[in-house]
Each structure stands twice: as C-alpha cells, then as structure tokens.
Amino acid sequence: MAASAPLPLARFRVIDLTRVRAGPTAVRQLADWGAEVIKIEEPVNAATETEMGGVRLGPDYQNLQRNKKSLTLNLKSEAGRTVMHRLVRQADVVIENYRPDVKHRLGIDYDTLKAINPRLVYASISGFGQDGPYARRPGYDQIVQGMGGMMSVTGLPGSGPVRAGIAVADTSAGLYCAIGILIALLDREATGQGQWVHTSLLEAQLAILDLQAARWLVAGEVPVQAGNDHPTIIPTGLFTTANGPMTLQVPGQLMWERLCKALERPQWLTDPRYRTNRDRSQNRAALNAEINAILQTEPREYWIEKLNAAGLACGAVNTVDQAFADPQVRHLGIAWPVRHPQLGDIQLVGQPIHSSRYSPCVRNVAPMPGEHNDEILAGLGLDESELQQLRSEHVI
C-alpha cells in the first residue's frame, strides 16, 4: 500500500449501508479516490464472526471492500438509529441497496435523514426501481440479465439464452450510481442542497444494451444471438490460427480494403458477395470460412503482428491469467500489489482511470467486523462508558 497526496474525494465522508455487489461497487469508486467510507454492518458474535472472517478473506470480498472502515451497528434498535443519525450529521453521502421498503422500516430513508442533514446526498440501488409493479421483488444480477434482454443476445446462435460471464447488471448499476453521486455532489457545491439519486439493476442493464437497445428503439429490429460475430460489423469475430484462436474486427470499408490487402485477397474487393458491409452480412459464413482458411496457415503471433502493422484491430484470446500476464496489462498496472496482514502479498483489481494529478491505491485492506468501532464512535464524542453500554446491549 503506497502513500500518496490527499486524493480528490478525501474531503467527503460516506456512510456505506450496501451489501453483495452493486452497492459495494459504487462505494469502491469513492473509496479508491479518497473518500472516508464507514461501512455499517450488523454486530457479530463469536459464532458468526468466524464464518464472516472466512468470507472476508476471500478474493471477492477483499476486492470489493477495500479502503473502508467498519462500524458494527444494530439499526433495528433505537440506540443504533441514534448513532446512525449522529453519523449522518457529519456525512456527505449515504449509499444503500436494500429493497425499497426496508429503509423506511428502519427509519433511514431519504426524507428522514434529509431532515437531519439537508446537504446529504442519498444514493440507492434497487433491483427494479424505487416504485412500480416490481419494486418489492428481490433482484439479482442473473435475474436481471434475463429480464433486461442481455441473455437473449449472448451466446452462439441457436444455443438458447446465455448468461454473461461477469455480473454486468450489478457492476454497471454500481458505476451508474457512483456517477449519480458525483453529479449530486457537484450540484451541492452550487446549490448547497443535497438530493436523492437512485438507479436499479434493470435500468442499468437496459442502458448497457446500448447499440442493441437502439436497434429496437430506433429501427424496430429485435437483436438476436450473434455468438462471437458482431451483430452489424462484418467481418468481426473469433478466428482460428495455426496455434490458437484470435479475434478480428474490421469496421468500415477502409478497414475492409486493408484486410483484403493484408491477406492478399484483392479479388474480395470486387466479389459481389463481399463488396459492401450489407453484402458481407448476407454472406458472413462464407467469408468467415475463407478468412479462417488463410489464418490457419500461420501462428497467431504472426497474424497479430502483420494485421496490427496494417492498422487492423486484432488480438489473442486469453484466459484471465494470460490477460494479466500480457505486457500491456503489466505496463498499465491495473493489478495493484497489496500486503495483507493475513493473506500476505496479494493483488487486487485496480482503478482503470488514470489522473495526471492523483494516484489512487489500496490504503486499507477490507476491514474485519467492527474494526473501527472505537475510532469512529469516539469521533462522535462518545466516551468509554457509553461505548461499553452499546457493547453490552449488543448495539455495536
């Protein structure tokens, strides 16, 4: 963990009420860029702490929950809510991803907390939105991938719906939420007022359909599975070389002409099956077969070097370990080295954003339950006798 100058979000205090993935993804963006994040968790006892400790030492938890402080707090108790309200007076942001009705039952909804701190930015992530016919349904990434159309366009043609290999709905909802929070903080600088920003897994999933959604909304086309082929840019896809697969994408007529030259197939330029992108789309299988026949004559490294030199986009198909071993990935430094007190030397997935002024890093590994209880509560002015009472009542 490298020391650095104060990061740009260091002046903000964030109360983190999130769980699972979408919420922690949003909070991580703020934490990595310097915000003081206080993660609120339920108090644990000896039996559950061992179980939670095991989970906390896993890759996913360590990656999601870094750069945070942990405060155990029973929000179902009056004393716990009192502490929460004292925290809110000093906070800039509260983030939660409960089902929409839960925050009202706990008395930590936006209207309640706004009355305590009008400058508060309150952010929510839900499965399906804060209201509407599905608002109270439980929502998880795979459910939303299905409902939001993602599974219908993922996979090989005719294979049936396929889940994407990453949590696209969760992750995108977290990133959209972080953007919303930053927008609200910028607005607060001008107005002095906080606000409630919220998104949902379903909305985020539909938003990142992007070109596929636009095909339906603008042109009335219902996208279908295209497998490794691009739905509209041909040739684009997975091709076989003498020693393994590679990807190739040829957008536009100029790039098509470059490919014909690089593969020494000038006749393709006048072949009525391939002259335009529309022609190539109608004859995709035949064209792919011809390209494959050529690429299979040489190893992948040969073609990547030759085609890149011609200004064409192509690359290897890597496993995750191969991707992180790639020299460009190593150069970018997105695998952050961390010294963990229990796990030793590990690496976490770093920020993909570079700044000419700031260098975010892992300042603190994911905390254990209540690791920062005394520090945080003493900062609120509670003395040792008050802390002891909260412990004895299992509030913290």
KEKE-3310 file (N, C-alpha, C; in steps of 0.2 Angstrom, whole numbers, plus 5000, padded with zeros to 4 digits):
npx = (5004:5004:5009:5001:4998:4984:4969:4957:4944:4945:4939:4926:4914:4907:4894:4891:4879:4878:4877:4882:4885:4882:4880:4892:4901:4899:4902:4916:4921:4921:4929:4941:4946:4948:4938:4932:4926:4913:4908:4893:4889:4880:4880:4891:4893:4903:4902:4897:4906:4918:4914:4911:4923:4930:4924:4927:4941:4941:4944:4934:4928:4938:4942:4931:4929:4939:4948:4940:4932:4926:4910:4901:4884:4868:4854:4841:4838:4834:4844:4854:4850:4850:4864:4867:4860:4868:4880:4876:4874:4887:4890:4893:4888:4876:4874:4864:4857:4846:4830:4817:4807:4813:4822:4813:4806:4817:4819:4828:4827:4827:4820:4819:4833:4837:4830:4838:4851:4852:4861:4864:4869:4860:4860:4853:4852:4842:4834:4824:4819:4813:4799:4784:4777:4786:4794:4796:4801:4814:4830:4842:4858:4859:4845:4841:4849:4842:4829:4831:4835:4849:4853:4847:4854:4866:4878:4880:4872:4856:4859:4851:4846:4860:4869:4880:4897:4901:4896:4886:4875:4875:4887:4887:4876:4882:4892:4885:4878:4888:4892:4880:4881:4892:4888:4878:4885:4893:4882:4878:4888:4885:4872:4870:4862:4858:4853:4842:4848:4845:4847:4844:4846:4839:4837:4850:4855:4847:4852:4866:4864:4864:4869:4862:4850:4846:4844:4832:4824:4825:4825:4817:4821:4823:4836:4846:4855:4872:4883:4901:4902:4901:4885:4883:4894:4905:4918:4919:4924:4928:4942:4952:4969:4985:4990:4980:4965:4960:4955:4946:4942:4934:4929:4920:4923:4936:4944:4941:4946:4960:4961:4959:4970:4981:4979:4981:4971:4965:4954:4943:4938:4930:4922:4905:4898:4905:4907:4901:4897:4884:4883:4893:4887:4876:4883:4890:4895:4901:4912:4919:4923:4932:4942:4946:4952:4964:4970:4973:4985:4996:5004:4996:5003:5010:5000:4994:5004:5006:4994:4991:5001:4996:4986:4975:4963:4966:4968:4974:4966:4963:4965:4960:4972:4982:4978:4982:4995:4999:5010:5006:4996:5003:5011:5001:4997:4986:4984:4984:4997:4996:5000:4994:4988:4985:4984:4995:5006:4997:4986:4975:4961:4964:4960:4953:4955:4965:4974:4982:4986:4983:4986:4977:4976:4977:4974:4969:4966:4952:4941:4939:4924:4918:4930:4934:4926:4928:4936:4928:4916:4921:4925:4913:4910:4907:4910:4920:4912:4900:4902:4904:4892:4884:4890:4887:4873:4873:4872:4883)
npy = (4994:5010:5026:5042:5059:5069:5062:5067:5065:5066:5074:5070:5062:5046:5035:5019:5008:4996:4980:4964:4966:4976:4989:4989:4991:5003:5011:5008:5015:5028:5026:5022:5034:5042:5045:5045:5031:5024:5008:5001:4988:4973:4969:4956:4939:4927:4915:4918:4927:4920:4913:4924:4930:4921:4922:4935:4935:4930:4931:4940:4948:4955:4962:4970:4977:4985:4999:5004:5008:4999:4999:4991:4990:4990:4993:4991:4994:5006:5014:5011:5017:5030:5032:5031:5042:5052:5050:5054:5067:5072:5067:5066:5058:5045:5028:5015:4999:4992:4983:4993:4996:4993:5002:5012:5005:5004:5017:5025:5031:5043:5055:5055:5056:5067:5077:5078:5081:5092:5094:5082:5069:5056:5040:5027:5009:4998:4982:4984:4997:5011:5012:5006:4991:4980:4984:4979:4966:4954:4957:4951:4949:4939:4936:4949:4950:4941:4947:4959:4958:4954:4941:4936:4940:4935:4922:4908:4907:4900:4893:4895:4906:4914:4917:4931:4931:4938:4949:4959:4967:4970:4977:4987:4995:4999:5007:5017:5022:5028:5038:5046:5050:5058:5068:5074:5078:5088:5097:5101:5109:5121:5124:5121:5111:5094:5079:5065:5052:5038:5022:5007:4989:4984:4995:4999:4988:4988:5000:4998:4989:4997:4999:4988:4990:5002:4998:4991:5002:5012:5007:4997:4984:4967:4962:4947:4932:4933:4926:4925:4933:4950:4960:4969:4973:4967:4958:4952:4944:4928:4919:4905:4901:4894:4890:4893:4902:4919:4936:4947:4962:4972:4986:4996:5002:5006:4999:4986:4986:4987:4974:4965:4968:4965:4951:4947:4946:4953:4951:4950:4963:4966:4955:4951:4946:4951:4965:4976:4981:4976:4966:4958:4954:4947:4936:4931:4918:4911:4921:4921:4908:4908:4917:4910:4899:4905:4911:4900:4895:4900:4904:4912:4923:4928:4933:4943:4952:4955:4960:4970:4979:4983:4992:4986:4980:4967:4953:4942:4928:4927:4918:4922:4923:4923:4936:4945:4943:4948:4959:4973:4975:4973:4984:4994:4993:4988:4978:4979:4979:4972:4971:4960:4958:4945:4937:4939:4944:4950:4953:4965:4971:4985:5003:5008:5021:5034:5048:5064:5070:5063:5047:5034:5021:5005:5009:5004:4987:4976:4978:4970:4964:4978:4983:4997:5002:5009:5020:5027:5030:5037:5048:5054:5059:5050:5043:5031:5024:5025:5018:5006:5003:5002:4991:4981:4981:4975:4984:4988)
npz = (5000:4995:5000:4997:4990:4997:4991:4978:4983:4997:5006:5008:5018:5018:5021:5021:5018:5010:5002:4995:4979:4969:4976:4984:4974:4969:4980:4981:4971:4976:4988:4983:4977:4988:4997:5014:5020:5029:5034:5038:5048:5053:5071:5076:5083:5092:5086:5073:5068:5065:5054:5045:5045:5037:5025:5022:5019:5007:4989:4982:4992:4997:4986:4984:4995:5000:5007:5017:5032:5046:5055:5067:5069:5076:5067:5069:5082:5094:5100:5091:5079:5084:5085:5071:5066:5072:5065:5052:5053:5051:5039:5021:5011:5009:5006:5000:4997:4999:4998:4992:5002:5014:5020:5024:5034:5043:5047:5040:5028:5014:5016:5030:5034:5027:5034:5045:5040:5028:5017:5013:5002:4996:4991:4981:4976:4968:4964:4954:4953:4963:4964:4956:4948:4951:4961:4974:4973:4975:4968:4958:4949:4939:4937:4932:4921:4912:4912:4907:4894:4891:4891:4879:4869:4870:4868:4857:4841:4841:4853:4864:4878:4886:4900:4903:4907:4918:4931:4925:4926:4940:4941:4932:4937:4949:4945:4938:4948:4956:4947:4948:4961:4961:4952:4960:4971:4965:4961:4973:4977:4970:4974:4988:4993:4996:4988:4983:4974:4963:4956:4946:4945:4934:4926:4923:4916:4905:4900:4897:4886:4875:4859:4855:4861:4855:4842:4843:4848:4839:4826:4826:4826:4832:4841:4840:4845:4841:4843:4843:4833:4827:4828:4818:4811:4799:4792:4809:4823:4830:4826:4819:4821:4817:4829:4839:4844:4838:4839:4828:4821:4809:4805:4794:4777:4773:4782:4778:4765:4769:4775:4765:4757:4766:4768:4756:4746:4735:4726:4733:4735:4723:4723:4722:4733:4744:4743:4750:4767:4769:4760:4764:4777:4773:4768:4778:4784:4773:4770:4783:4783:4773:4778:4789:4783:4778:4789:4797:4792:4798:4813:4828:4833:4822:4813:4821:4823:4809:4805:4814:4810:4798:4802:4807:4819:4830:4841:4854:4861:4877:4893:4910:4918:4908:4902:4913:4913:4901:4892:4890:4899:4911:4910:4911:4924:4932:4940:4957:4969:4985:5003:5014:5030:5034:5023:5016:5003:4990:4976:4969:4959:4951:4949:4933:4929:4925:4931:4930:4941:4952:4961:4964:4977:4986:5002:5013:5018:5016:5030:5046:5055:5064:5066:5067:5077:5090:5086:5077:5084:5095:5088:5087:5099:5109:5125:5135:5144:5138:5126:5131:5136:5124:5119:5128:5126:5114:5103:5096)
capx = (5000:5008:5006:5001:4995:4977:4965:4952:4937:4946:4935:4919:4913:4902:4891:4890:4874:4877:4879:4883:4890:4881:4882:4899:4905:4898:4906:4923:4924:4923:4934:4948:4948:4950:4933:4932:4920:4912:4904:4889:4887:4877:4885:4893:4895:4909:4900:4896:4912:4922:4911:4912:4930:4932:4922:4931:4947:4941:4946:4929:4927:4944:4942:4926:4928:4945:4948:4934:4932:4920:4907:4895:4878:4861:4850:4834:4837:4833:4851:4858:4847:4853:4871:4867:4858:4874:4884:4873:4875:4894:4891:4891:4884:4874:4873:4861:4854:4840:4824:4814:4803:4817:4825:4808:4805:4822:4819:4834:4825:4830:4816:4821:4839:4837:4828:4844:4856:4849:4866:4866:4867:4857:4860:4850:4852:4837:4833:4819:4817:4810:4792:4782:4774:4791:4798:4797:4804:4821:4833:4850:4861:4856:4838:4840:4851:4837:4823:4834:4837:4856:4854:4844:4859:4873:4879:4880:4865:4853:4861:4847:4849:4866:4872:4886:4902:4903:4890:4886:4870:4877:4893:4885:4872:4886:4896:4880:4876:4894:4891:4875:4883:4897:4884:4874:4890:4894:4877:4878:4893:4882:4865:4871:4857:4859:4847:4842:4849:4844:4846:4842:4850:4836:4839:4857:4856:4845:4856:4872:4862:4867:4868:4857:4843:4845:4842:4825:4820:4825:4824:4812:4825:4824:4843:4847:4862:4877:4889:4907:4902:4897:4879:4882:4901:4907:4919:4921:4923:4933:4945:4957:4976:4989:4991:4975:4960:4961:4949:4947:4936:4935:4924:4920:4925:4943:4947:4940:4951:4966:4961:4960:4977:4985:4978:4982:4965:4962:4948:4937:4935:4925:4917:4898:4896:4908:4909:4899:4895:4877:4884:4896:4882:4872:4887:4895:4898:4906:4918:4922:4927:4938:4947:4949:4957:4970:4973:4976:4992:5002:5003:4993:5008:5012:4995:4993:5009:5005:4987:4991:5005:4992:4981:4969:4962:4965:4971:4974:4960:4967:4962:4961:4979:4985:4977:4986:5002:5001:5015:5002:4992:5008:5013:4996:4997:4979:4984:4988:5000:4994:5002:4988:4991:4984:4985:5002:5007:4991:4985:4968:4960:4965:4956:4955:4955:4972:4974:4989:4987:4982:4987:4973:4979:4974:4976:4967:4963:4945:4941:4935:4918:4919:4937:4935:4921:4931:4939:4923:4912:4925:4925:4906:4910:4905:4916:4921:4906:4894:4904:4903:4885:4882:4893:4883:4867:4874:4871:4888)
capy = (5000:5016:5033:5047:5065:5068:5061:5072:5064:5065:5079:5068:5056:5041:5030:5013:5003:4992:4973:4960:4968:4983:4994:4990:4993:5011:5014:5007:5021:5034:5025:5022:5040:5045:5047:5041:5027:5020:5003:4999:4981:4970:4966:4949:4936:4923:4910:4921:4931:4915:4912:4930:4931:4917:4926:4942:4933:4928:4936:4944:4952:4959:4966:4975:4981:4989:5006:5006:5007:4995:5000:4987:4994:4987:4998:4989:4996:5014:5016:5010:5023:5036:5033:5032:5049:5056:5050:5057:5074:5073:5064:5069:5053:5038:5024:5009:4995:4987:4983:5000:4997:4991:5008:5016:5002:5005:5024:5028:5033:5049:5060:5055:5058:5074:5082:5079:5085:5094:5094:5075:5066:5050:5036:5020:5005:4993:4978:4986:5004:5013:5011:5002:4984:4975:4987:4975:4960:4953:4957:4949:4950:4934:4938:4955:4949:4938:4951:4965:4956:4953:4934:4934:4942:4932:4915:4906:4907:4893:4889:4897:4911:4913:4922:4934:4928:4943:4952:4965:4972:4973:4981:4993:4999:5002:5013:5022:5025:5032:5044:5050:5053:5064:5073:5077:5082:5094:5101:5104:5115:5127:5125:5120:5106:5088:5076:5058:5049:5031:5018:5000:4984:4983:5001:4999:4983:4991:5006:4995:4986:5002:4998:4983:4993:5007:4994:4990:5008:5017:5004:4991:4977:4964:4958:4940:4930:4933:4922:4928:4938:4957:4959:4973:4974:4961:4953:4953:4938:4923:4915:4900:4901:4888:4888:4895:4907:4926:4940:4951:4967:4976:4991:5001:5000:5007:4993:4980:4986:4985:4967:4962:4969:4961:4944:4946:4944:4959:4949:4951:4969:4966:4950:4954:4943:4955:4972:4981:4978:4973:4960:4953:4952:4942:4930:4930:4912:4910:4925:4919:4902:4909:4920:4905:4895:4909:4912:4893:4893:4903:4905:4918:4929:4931:4937:4949:4957:4958:4964:4977:4983:4986:4996:4982:4978:4960:4951:4935:4926:4925:4916:4928:4923:4926:4943:4949:4942:4952:4965:4979:4975:4974:4991:4999:4992:4988:4974:4983:4974:4974:4967:4959:4955:4938:4933:4940:4948:4948:4958:4967:4974:4992:5008:5009:5028:5037:5055:5067:5073:5059:5040:5030:5014:5002:5012:4999:4981:4976:4978:4965:4967:4982:4985:5004:5005:5014:5026:5031:5032:5042:5054:5057:5061:5045:5041:5024:5021:5025:5013:4999:5002:5000:4984:4977:4980:4972:4989:4988)
capz = (5000:4994:5002:4991:4992:4998:4985:4977:4987:5004:5010:5009:5022:5015:5025:5017:5020:5005:5003:4989:4974:4965:4981:4986:4968:4969:4986:4980:4967:4980:4992:4980:4976:4994:5002:5020:5020:5035:5032:5043:5047:5059:5076:5076:5089:5091:5081:5066:5066:5062:5047:5041:5044:5031:5019:5021:5017:5000:4984:4980:4997:4998:4981:4984:5002:5002:5008:5021:5040:5048:5061:5068:5072:5075:5065:5072:5089:5094:5101:5084:5075:5086:5082:5064:5065:5073:5059:5046:5053:5049:5032:5014:5007:5012:5000:5002:4991:5002:4994:4993:5008:5020:5023:5028:5040:5048:5048:5037:5022:5012:5020:5037:5035:5025:5040:5050:5036:5021:5012:5012:4996:4997:4985:4982:4971:4969:4958:4948:4954:4969:4964:4951:4950:4953:4966:4980:4971:4975:4961:4957:4943:4933:4935:4928:4914:4909:4911:4903:4887:4890:4889:4873:4864:4872:4866:4850:4838:4842:4859:4869:4882:4890:4905:4903:4912:4923:4934:4921:4929:4946:4941:4929:4942:4954:4941:4936:4955:4958:4943:4950:4967:4959:4950:4966:4975:4961:4961:4980:4978:4968:4977:4995:4995:4994:4985:4982:4967:4963:4949:4948:4941:4927:4921:4921:4911:4898:4897:4893:4880:4871:4852:4854:4863:4850:4836:4844:4849:4833:4819:4826:4825:4838:4841:4842:4847:4835:4845:4843:4827:4829:4825:4812:4808:4796:4797:4816:4827:4833:4820:4821:4818:4817:4836:4843:4842:4839:4837:4822:4820:4803:4804:4789:4770:4773:4785:4774:4760:4772:4777:4758:4755:4771:4767:4749:4743:4731:4722:4738:4734:4718:4723:4724:4740:4749:4742:4755:4773:4769:4756:4769:4782:4770:4766:4783:4785:4768:4771:4789:4781:4769:4782:4793:4779:4777:4796:4799:4789:4801:4820:4830:4834:4815:4811:4825:4821:4802:4804:4818:4806:4793:4805:4808:4826:4831:4847:4856:4866:4883:4899:4914:4920:4902:4902:4917:4911:4895:4893:4890:4905:4916:4909:4914:4932:4934:4946:4962:4974:4992:5008:5018:5037:5035:5016:5013:4997:4985:4971:4968:4953:4952:4945:4926:4927:4926:4933:4929:4947:4958:4961:4970:4978:4992:5008:5019:5016:5018:5037:5050:5058:5070:5067:5068:5081:5095:5082:5074:5089:5099:5084:5088:5106:5114:5130:5136:5147:5133:5121:5135:5136:5117:5118:5132:5124:5108:5098:5092)
cpx = (5004:5005:5006:4998:4987:4973:4960:4945:4939:4942:4928:4919:4907:4900:4888:4885:4873:4880:4880:4887:4888:4883:4889:4904:4904:4902:4914:4926:4926:4928:4941:4951:4948:4945:4934:4925:4919:4906:4900:4887:4884:4882:4886:4894:4901:4908:4900:4902:4917:4920:4912:4919:4933:4930:4926:4938:4947:4942:4940:4928:4932:4944:4937:4926:4934:4944:4942:4936:4925:4917:4901:4890:4872:4856:4843:4833:4837:4840:4855:4856:4850:4860:4871:4865:4864:4879:4882:4874:4882:4895:4890:4887:4882:4872:4869:4858:4850:4835:4820:4810:4807:4819:4819:4806:4810:4823:4826:4833:4828:4826:4818:4828:4840:4835:4834:4850:4854:4854:4868:4864:4866:4857:4857:4851:4847:4838:4830:4817:4814:4802:4790:4780:4780:4795:4800:4800:4811:4824:4840:4852:4859:4849:4837:4843:4846:4831:4825:4836:4844:4857:4851:4849:4866:4873:4879:4873:4862:4854:4856:4850:4855:4868:4879:4891:4904:4896:4888:4880:4872:4883:4891:4881:4876:4890:4891:4878:4882:4894:4886:4877:4888:4893:4880:4879:4892:4889:4876:4883:4890:4875:4865:4866:4859:4853:4847:4843:4848:4844:4844:4846:4846:4837:4846:4858:4853:4849:4863:4870:4864:4865:4862:4850:4841:4842:4834:4821:4820:4823:4819:4815:4825:4831:4842:4854:4866:4883:4895:4907:4898:4891:4878:4888:4904:4913:4922:4920:4929:4936:4951:4963:4979:4990:4986:4971:4963:4955:4951:4941:4938:4929:4925:4924:4933:4947:4946:4945:4958:4967:4962:4967:4982:4985:4979:4976:4961:4955:4942:4934:4930:4921:4910:4896:4899:4910:4907:4897:4889:4879:4888:4892:4878:4876:4892:4898:4903:4913:4922:4926:4933:4944:4950:4954:4964:4974:4976:4983:4998:5000:5000:4997:5010:5006:4993:4998:5008:4999:4988:4996:5001:4986:4975:4969:4961:4969:4970:4968:4963:4962:4963:4969:4983:4984:4981:4993:5004:5005:5011:4999:4997:5010:5007:4995:4991:4979:4988:4991:4998:4997:4997:4991:4990:4985:4992:5002:5001:4991:4977:4967:4959:4960:4958:4955:4962:4971:4981:4991:4987:4984:4983:4977:4975:4977:4975:4964:4956:4945:4937:4929:4920:4926:4938:4930:4923:4933:4933:4918:4915:4925:4918:4905:4908:4911:4916:4915:4900:4896:4903:4896:4882:4884:4888:4876:4867:4871:4876:4892)
cpy = (5006:5022:5037:5053:5064:5067:5066:5071:5064:5069:5076:5062:5052:5036:5025:5008:4997:4985:4970:4963:4975:4989:4995:4992:5001:5014:5013:5013:5027:5032:5025:5029:5045:5047:5042:5037:5023:5015:5001:4992:4979:4968:4959:4946:4931:4918:4913:4925:4926:4914:4918:4931:4927:4920:4932:4941:4931:4933:4942:4950:4957:4964:4972:4980:4985:4996:5009:5005:5003:4997:4995:4991:4991:4992:4997:4991:5004:5017:5016:5016:5029:5038:5034:5040:5054:5056:5054:5065:5076:5070:5068:5065:5047:5034:5017:5005:4989:4987:4990:5001:4996:4998:5012:5012:5003:5013:5027:5030:5041:5055:5061:5058:5065:5079:5083:5083:5086:5094:5086:5072:5058:5046:5029:5016:4999:4988:4981:4993:5005:5012:5007:4995:4979:4978:4983:4968:4960:4953:4955:4949:4945:4935:4944:4954:4945:4943:4957:4964:4954:4945:4932:4936:4939:4925:4914:4905:4900:4890:4890:4902:4909:4919:4925:4932:4932:4946:4959:4970:4975:4978:4988:4998:5002:5008:5018:5026:5030:5039:5049:5053:5059:5070:5077:5081:5089:5099:5104:5109:5121:5129:5124:5114:5099:5085:5068:5056:5041:5028:5011:4995:4984:4989:5001:4994:4985:4996:5003:4990:4990:5001:4993:4986:4998:5004:4993:4997:5012:5013:4998:4984:4974:4960:4951:4938:4930:4929:4927:4933:4945:4957:4964:4975:4968:4962:4955:4946:4934:4919:4911:4901:4894:4885:4891:4900:4914:4929:4945:4956:4971:4981:4996:4999:5001:5001:4987:4980:4984:4977:4963:4962:4964:4954:4942:4943:4950:4957:4950:4958:4970:4960:4952:4951:4948:4962:4977:4977:4974:4966:4955:4951:4946:4935:4929:4924:4910:4914:4922:4912:4903:4913:4915:4901:4898:4909:4905:4891:4896:4904:4912:4924:4932:4935:4943:4954:4960:4962:4970:4981:4986:4990:4993:4980:4970:4959:4944:4934:4923:4922:4922:4928:4925:4933:4947:4948:4946:4958:4972:4980:4976:4981:4996:4998:4992:4983:4977:4978:4977:4969:4966:4956:4948:4934:4934:4945:4945:4954:4959:4971:4981:4996:5008:5016:5031:5045:5058:5070:5068:5051:5036:5024:5011:5005:5007:4993:4981:4974:4972:4968:4972:4984:4992:5007:5010:5021:5030:5034:5037:5049:5058:5060:5057:5043:5034:5021:5021:5019:5006:4998:4999:4993:4979:4976:4977:4977:4989:4981)
cpz = (5000:4997:4996:4994:4993:4992:4984:4981:4994:5008:5011:5013:5019:5020:5021:5020:5015:5006:4996:4984:4971:4970:4982:4980:4967:4974:4984:4975:4971:4985:4989:4978:4982:4999:5008:5020:5026:5033:5038:5042:5054:5064:5075:5083:5087:5086:5074:5064:5063:5055:5043:5040:5038:5025:5017:5019:5010:4995:4982:4985:4998:4992:4981:4990:5004:5003:5012:5028:5041:5055:5062:5072:5071:5074:5067:5079:5089:5096:5095:5080:5077:5084:5075:5062:5067:5068:5053:5047:5051:5042:5026:5010:5011:5006:5003:4996:4994:4997:4996:4999:5014:5024:5026:5034:5046:5050:5046:5030:5020:5016:5027:5038:5032:5030:5045:5046:5029:5016:5010:5005:4997:4991:4986:4975:4973:4963:4952:4949:4961:4969:4957:4953:4952:4958:4972:4979:4973:4969:4962:4950:4937:4932:4931:4921:4910:4907:4907:4896:4886:4887:4882:4867:4865:4871:4859:4847:4839:4849:4864:4873:4886:4894:4903:4908:4917:4925:4931:4924:4936:4945:4937:4933:4947:4951:4940:4943:4957:4954:4946:4957:4966:4956:4955:4970:4971:4961:4968:4981:4975:4972:4985:4997:4992:4990:4985:4975:4968:4956:4951:4943:4934:4923:4919:4916:4905:4895:4894:4888:4874:4864:4851:4856:4858:4844:4837:4844:4843:4827:4820:4825:4832:4838:4843:4843:4840:4837:4846:4837:4830:4825:4819:4808:4806:4792:4804:4819:4829:4827:4823:4817:4819:4824:4841:4841:4842:4837:4832:4822:4814:4802:4798:4782:4770:4776:4781:4768:4763:4773:4770:4756:4760:4770:4760:4745:4739:4728:4727:4737:4728:4718:4726:4730:4745:4748:4747:4761:4773:4765:4761:4774:4779:4768:4771:4784:4779:4769:4777:4787:4777:4773:4786:4790:4779:4784:4799:4796:4793:4809:4822:4830:4827:4813:4815:4824:4814:4802:4808:4814:4801:4796:4807:4816:4826:4838:4849:4860:4872:4889:4904:4916:4914:4901:4906:4916:4905:4896:4894:4897:4911:4916:4912:4921:4935:4940:4952:4968:4981:4997:5013:5025:5038:5028:5013:5007:4992:4980:4970:4962:4954:4948:4938:4924:4929:4927:4933:4936:4953:4956:4966:4971:4984:4998:5014:5016:5019:5026:5040:5053:5064:5071:5069:5073:5086:5091:5080:5079:5094:5095:5085:5095:5111:5119:5131:5139:5142:5128:5125:5135:5130:5116:5122:5130:5116:5102:5093:5092)
residu = (MET:ALA:ALA:SER:ALA:PRO:LEU:PRO:LEU:ALA:ARG:PHE:ARG:VAL:ILE:ASP:LEU:THR:ARG:VAL:ARG:ALA:GLY:PRO:THR:ALA:VAL:ARG:GLN:LEU:ALA:ASP:TRP:GLY:ALA:GLU:VAL:ILE:LYS:ILE:GLU:GLU:PRO:VAL:ASN:ALA:ALA:THR:GLU:THR:GLU:MET:GLY:GLY:VAL:ARG:LEU:GLY:PRO:ASP:TYR:GLN:ASN:LEU:GLN:ARG:ASN:LYS:LYS:SER:LEU:THR:LEU:ASN:LEU:LYS:SER:GLU:ALA:GLY:ARG:THR:VAL:MET:HIS:ARG:LEU:VAL:ARG:GLN:ALA:ASP:VAL:VAL:ILE:GLU:ASN:TYR:ARG:PRO:ASP:VAL:LYS:HIS:ARG:LEU:GLY:ILE:ASP:TYR:ASP:THR:LEU:LYS:ALA:ILE:ASN:PRO:ARG:LEU:VAL:TYR:ALA:SER:ILE:SER:GLY:PHE:GLY:GLN:ASP:GLY:PRO:TYR:ALA:ARG:ARG:PRO:GLY:TYR:ASP:GLN:ILE:VAL:GLN:GLY:MET:GLY:GLY:MET:MET:SER:VAL:THR:GLY:LEU:PRO:GLY:SER:GLY:PRO:VAL:ARG:ALA:GLY:ILE:ALA:VAL:ALA:ASP:THR:SER:ALA:GLY:LEU:TYR:CYS:ALA:ILE:GLY:ILE:LEU:ILE:ALA:LEU:LEU:ASP:ARG:GLU:ALA:THR:GLY:GLN:GLY:GLN:TRP:VAL:HIS:THR:SER:LEU:LEU:GLU:ALA:GLN:LEU:ALA:ILE:LEU:ASP:LEU:GLN:ALA:ALA:ARG:TRP:LEU:VAL:ALA:GLY:GLU:VAL:PRO:VAL:GLN:ALA:GLY:ASN:ASP:HIS:PRO:THR:ILE:ILE:PRO:THR:GLY:LEU:PHE:THR:THR:ALA:ASN:GLY:PRO:MET:THR:LEU:GLN:VAL:PRO:GLY:GLN:LEU:MET:TRP:GLU:ARG:LEU:CYS:LYS:ALA:LEU:GLU:ARG:PRO:GLN:TRP:LEU:THR:ASP:PRO:ARG:TYR:ARG:THR:ASN:ARG:ASP:ARG:SER:GLN:ASN:ARG:ALA:ALA:LEU:ASN:ALA:GLU:ILE:ASN:ALA:ILE:LEU:GLN:THR:GLU:PRO:ARG:GLU:TYR:TRP:ILE:GLU:LYS:LEU:ASN:ALA:ALA:GLY:LEU:ALA:CYS:GLY:ALA:VAL:ASN:THR:VAL:ASP:GLN:ALA:PHE:ALA:ASP:PRO:GLN:VAL:ARG:HIS:LEU:GLY:ILE:ALA:TRP:PRO:VAL:ARG:HIS:PRO:GLN:LEU:GLY:ASP:ILE:GLN:LEU:VAL:GLY:GLN:PRO:ILE:HIS:SER:SER:ARG:TYR:SER:PRO:CYS:VAL:ARG:ASN:VAL:ALA:PRO:MET:PRO:GLY:GLU:HIS:ASN:ASP:GLU:ILE:LEU:ALA:GLY:LEU:GLY:LEU:ASP:GLU:SER:GLU:LEU:GLN:GLN:LEU:ARG:SER:GLU:HIS:VAL:ILE)
# end
